[in-house]
């Protein structure tokens, strides 16, 4: 049974308060914290991936080049996925489909588009995308973790009502905006599913780095584990999310996507680890080594 915390004020031992603002004014401009945290996440991802790619013997400048192309592609892919799967959440204005500043980036579309464009750039540079994928996989998770902080400032991606000490307070306006069921509108504190994901993303990133150092993971095995691990977690997250979503046979659409991606990631990992490497894997610096990490 759900724990209840009435919006009108049942006493609670503690909770995470609503953010005081969604952005800050710099002159005439309003800088949205949501977008700012995505910039922070992308910056951290580039720094981490550059260090890992350089340690693998590659040219760190290739990571920057890939990011210049992959980041815009990821934003476009993420927004297209959001617009297609949740059209009822798109602002009803001509600019609604493009309004990424108000939230609404589907992770599946973003990762798919960003990775696809990244592979294209790495291949054009004459390097091996599989090695780059292993270098970038933990960095992607760190970027996602930073992005979840932006979800807090947007008051979105929360779960079921809860009176836990770490429950997050959501304003009435944000509850209406999220399209949660009418029966839950009277509650003010909810499961901070964005916070759970932040912790999981960082834990999985650390696990991938540890595996890369302690086990013989053939590339792009780390990327396959990223897909399987993150998608597996999303199965659990989708089970507690109550914000608006397209449904199919009573389940959230993203639940089906998460299940399929978990199976796909696990299958991909098994295939990559069983397949014998065909020749040397070319690094960004022009070296070739099938055992390079």
C-alpha positions as CSV (number, residue, x, y, z in Angstrom):
1,X,0.0,0.0,0.0
2,X,1.3,3.4,-0.9
3,X,2.5,5.6,1.9
4,X,0.5,8.8,2.0
5,X,1.6,12.4,2.6
6,X,-1.3,14.8,2.1
7,X,-0.6,18.0,0.2
8,X,-2.6,19.9,2.8
9,X,-0.1,18.9,5.4
10,X,0.2,15.6,7.3
11,X,3.2,16.0,9.5
12,X,6.3,14.4,8.0
13,X,9.6,13.6,9.6
14,X,11.4,15.1,6.6
15,X,11.6,15.4,2.8
16,X,13.5,16.9,0.0
17,X,12.0,20.4,-0.6
18,X,10.9,21.6,-4.0
19,X,13.6,23.6,-5.8
20,X,13.3,27.4,-5.1
21,X,13.5,28.2,-8.9
22,X,13.9,26.4,-12.2
23,X,16.6,28.9,-13.4
24,X,18.5,32.0,-12.8
25,X,18.4,35.3,-14.7
26,X,21.6,36.6,-16.2
27,X,20.7,40.0,-17.5
28,X,17.6,39.5,-19.8
29,X,18.4,35.8,-20.3
30,X,16.9,33.0,-18.1
31,X,19.4,30.2,-17.7
32,X,17.4,27.0,-17.0
33,X,19.1,24.7,-14.5
34,X,17.8,21.8,-16.6
35,X,19.8,22.8,-19.6
36,X,22.7,23.9,-17.4
37,X,23.0,20.4,-15.9
38,X,23.0,18.9,-19.3
39,X,25.9,21.1,-20.2
40,X,27.7,20.0,-17.0
41,X,27.0,16.4,-17.8
42,X,28.3,16.6,-21.4
43,X,31.4,18.4,-20.2
44,X,32.1,15.7,-17.6
45,X,31.5,12.9,-20.2
46,X,33.9,14.5,-22.6
47,X,36.6,14.8,-19.9
48,X,36.2,11.2,-18.8
49,X,36.1,9.8,-22.3
50,X,39.1,11.7,-23.3
51,X,41.1,10.4,-20.4
52,X,40.0,6.8,-21.0
53,X,40.6,7.1,-24.8
54,X,44.1,8.5,-24.2
55,X,44.8,5.7,-21.8
56,X,43.8,3.2,-24.6
57,X,46.4,4.8,-26.8
58,X,44.1,7.0,-28.8
59,X,44.1,10.7,-29.8
60,X,42.0,12.6,-27.2
61,X,41.1,15.2,-29.8
62,X,38.9,12.5,-31.5
63,X,36.6,12.4,-28.5
64,X,36.0,16.2,-28.8
65,X,35.3,15.8,-32.5
66,X,32.9,13.0,-31.8
67,X,31.1,15.1,-29.1
68,X,30.7,18.0,-31.4
69,X,28.6,15.8,-33.7
70,X,27.1,13.4,-31.3
71,X,25.7,15.8,-28.7
72,X,23.4,17.7,-31.1
73,X,22.4,14.4,-32.7
74,X,21.5,13.1,-29.2
75,X,19.4,16.1,-28.4
76,X,17.5,15.9,-31.6
77,X,17.1,12.1,-31.2
78,X,15.9,12.5,-27.6
79,X,13.4,15.2,-28.5
80,X,12.0,13.2,-31.5
81,X,11.6,10.2,-29.3
82,X,9.7,12.3,-26.7
83,X,7.5,14.0,-29.3
84,X,6.6,10.6,-30.9
85,X,6.0,8.6,-27.7
86,X,4.3,11.3,-25.6
87,X,2.6,13.8,-28.0
88,X,0.1,14.8,-25.3
89,X,3.0,16.3,-23.3
90,X,4.2,18.5,-26.1
91,X,3.4,22.2,-25.6
92,X,0.5,23.2,-27.8
93,X,2.4,25.9,-29.7
94,X,4.2,25.9,-33.0
95,X,7.5,25.7,-31.1
96,X,6.2,22.9,-28.9
97,X,8.0,20.0,-30.6
98,X,11.4,21.9,-30.2
99,X,10.9,23.1,-26.5
100,X,13.8,21.1,-25.0
101,X,14.3,23.9,-22.4
102,X,11.1,22.9,-20.7
103,X,12.2,19.2,-20.4
104,X,11.3,16.3,-22.5
105,X,14.3,14.3,-23.8
106,X,13.8,10.6,-24.3
107,X,16.9,8.8,-23.3
108,X,16.4,6.0,-25.7
109,X,16.2,8.3,-28.7
110,X,19.1,10.4,-27.5
111,X,21.5,7.5,-26.9
112,X,20.6,5.8,-30.2
113,X,21.1,8.9,-32.3
114,X,24.2,10.0,-30.4
115,X,25.9,6.6,-30.6
116,X,25.0,6.2,-34.3
117,X,26.6,9.5,-35.2
118,X,29.5,8.9,-32.9
119,X,30.3,5.6,-34.7
120,X,30.2,7.3,-38.0
121,X,32.7,10.0,-36.9
122,X,35.1,7.4,-35.4
123,X,35.0,5.3,-38.5
124,X,35.7,8.3,-40.7
125,X,38.7,9.1,-38.5
126,X,40.0,5.6,-39.2
127,X,39.7,4.5,-35.6
128,X,37.8,1.5,-34.2
129,X,34.4,2.4,-32.8
130,X,34.4,-0.6,-30.5
131,X,37.3,0.7,-28.5
132,X,35.8,4.2,-28.4
133,X,32.5,2.6,-27.2
134,X,34.3,0.9,-24.3
135,X,36.0,4.2,-23.4
136,X,32.8,6.2,-23.6
137,X,30.3,3.9,-21.8
138,X,31.1,5.0,-18.2
139,X,31.2,8.6,-19.3
140,X,27.7,8.4,-20.7
141,X,26.4,7.3,-17.4
142,X,28.0,10.2,-15.6
143,X,26.4,12.5,-18.1
144,X,23.0,11.0,-17.4
145,X,23.5,11.3,-13.7
146,X,24.1,15.0,-14.0
147,X,21.0,15.3,-16.2
148,X,18.9,13.8,-13.4
149,X,19.8,16.8,-11.2
150,X,18.2,18.9,-13.9
151,X,15.0,16.8,-13.6
152,X,14.9,17.8,-9.9
153,X,14.9,21.5,-10.8
154,X,12.2,20.8,-13.4
155,X,10.2,18.8,-10.9
156,X,9.7,15.9,-13.2
157,X,10.5,12.1,-13.3
158,X,9.2,11.4,-9.9
159,X,7.5,8.3,-8.7
160,X,4.6,7.2,-6.5
161,X,3.4,9.3,-3.5
162,X,5.6,8.6,-0.4
163,X,6.2,10.0,3.1
164,X,9.8,8.7,3.2
165,X,12.4,11.0,4.7
166,X,14.0,11.3,1.3
167,X,10.7,11.8,-0.6
168,X,10.7,14.9,-2.8
169,X,8.2,17.7,-2.5
170,X,6.5,18.5,-5.8
171,X,4.5,21.7,-6.3
172,X,0.8,21.5,-7.3
173,X,1.6,23.2,-10.6
174,X,4.2,20.6,-11.4
175,X,1.9,17.8,-10.4
176,X,-0.7,19.0,-12.9
177,X,2.0,19.6,-15.5
178,X,3.3,16.0,-15.1
179,X,-0.2,14.6,-15.8
180,X,-0.3,12.3,-12.8
181,X,-3.5,10.5,-11.9
182,X,-6.1,12.6,-10.3
183,X,-6.1,10.4,-7.2
184,X,-2.5,11.4,-6.5
185,X,-2.9,15.1,-6.9
186,X,-3.7,15.5,-3.2
187,X,-0.2,14.3,-2.3
188,X,2.8,16.6,-2.1
189,X,5.7,14.3,-1.6
190,X,6.8,11.5,-4.0
191,X,9.4,8.9,-4.6
192,X,12.5,10.7,-6.1
193,X,13.0,8.3,-9.0
194,X,15.4,10.7,-10.6
195,X,17.6,10.5,-7.5
196,X,17.5,6.7,-7.5
197,X,18.6,6.8,-11.1
198,X,21.4,9.3,-10.4
199,X,22.8,6.9,-7.7
200,X,22.4,3.9,-10.0
201,X,24.1,5.6,-13.0
202,X,27.1,6.5,-10.9
203,X,27.3,3.0,-9.4
204,X,27.1,1.4,-12.8
205,X,29.7,3.7,-14.2
206,X,32.1,2.7,-11.4
207,X,31.3,-1.0,-12.0
208,X,32.1,-0.6,-15.7
209,X,35.4,1.1,-14.9
210,X,36.3,-1.7,-12.4
211,X,35.4,-4.4,-15.0
212,X,37.5,-2.7,-17.6
213,X,40.5,-2.8,-15.3
214,X,40.0,-6.3,-13.7
215,X,38.4,-8.4,-16.4
216,X,39.1,-9.2,-20.1
217,X,36.1,-7.4,-21.6
218,X,36.3,-7.4,-25.4
219,X,35.1,-4.2,-26.9
220,X,32.3,-3.1,-27.3
221,X,31.4,-5.2,-24.3
222,X,31.2,-2.3,-21.9
223,X,28.7,-0.5,-24.1
224,X,26.6,-3.7,-24.2
225,X,26.7,-3.9,-20.4
226,X,25.8,-0.2,-20.3
227,X,22.7,-0.9,-22.4
228,X,21.7,-4.0,-20.5
229,X,22.4,-2.5,-17.0
230,X,20.7,0.8,-17.6
231,X,17.7,-0.7,-19.3
232,X,17.4,-3.3,-16.6
233,X,17.2,-0.5,-14.0
234,X,14.6,1.3,-16.0
235,X,12.3,-1.7,-15.7
236,X,12.3,-1.0,-11.9
237,X,11.9,2.7,-12.4
238,X,9.0,2.5,-14.8
239,X,7.2,0.4,-12.2
240,X,7.1,3.3,-9.7
241,X,6.7,6.3,-12.2
242,X,3.3,7.9,-12.3
243,X,3.9,10.8,-14.7
244,X,2.0,10.8,-18.0
245,X,3.1,8.2,-20.5
246,X,1.8,6.3,-23.4
247,X,0.5,2.8,-22.3
248,X,0.2,-0.5,-24.1
249,X,-1.9,-3.3,-22.6
250,X,-1.8,-1.5,-19.2
251,X,1.9,-1.0,-19.0
252,X,4.0,2.1,-19.7
253,X,5.5,2.1,-23.2
254,X,9.0,2.7,-21.8
255,X,8.5,-0.5,-19.8
256,X,8.4,-2.5,-23.0
257,X,11.4,-0.6,-24.4
258,X,13.4,-1.3,-21.2
259,X,12.6,-5.0,-21.3
260,X,13.6,-5.3,-25.0
261,X,16.8,-3.2,-24.5
262,X,17.8,-5.3,-21.5
263,X,17.5,-8.5,-23.5
264,X,19.2,-6.9,-26.5
265,X,22.1,-5.6,-24.3
266,X,22.7,-9.0,-22.7
267,X,22.5,-10.8,-26.0
268,X,24.9,-8.3,-27.6
269,X,27.4,-8.7,-24.7
270,X,27.4,-12.5,-25.0
271,X,28.0,-12.3,-28.7
272,X,30.8,-9.8,-28.4
273,X,32.6,-11.9,-25.7
274,X,32.3,-15.1,-27.7
275,X,33.4,-13.6,-31.1
276,X,37.0,-13.9,-31.9
277,X,38.6,-10.6,-32.7
278,X,39.3,-10.3,-36.4
279,X,42.7,-8.6,-36.7
280,X,43.9,-5.7,-34.7
281,X,41.6,-3.0,-33.3
282,X,42.7,0.3,-34.6
283,X,43.1,3.1,-32.1
284,X,42.8,6.8,-32.6
285,X,46.5,7.1,-32.6
286,X,46.9,4.6,-35.5
287,X,48.1,1.7,-33.3
288,X,46.6,-1.7,-33.5
289,X,46.2,-4.0,-30.6
290,X,43.3,-6.5,-30.0
291,X,44.0,-6.5,-26.3
292,X,44.2,-2.8,-25.8
293,X,42.1,-1.4,-22.9
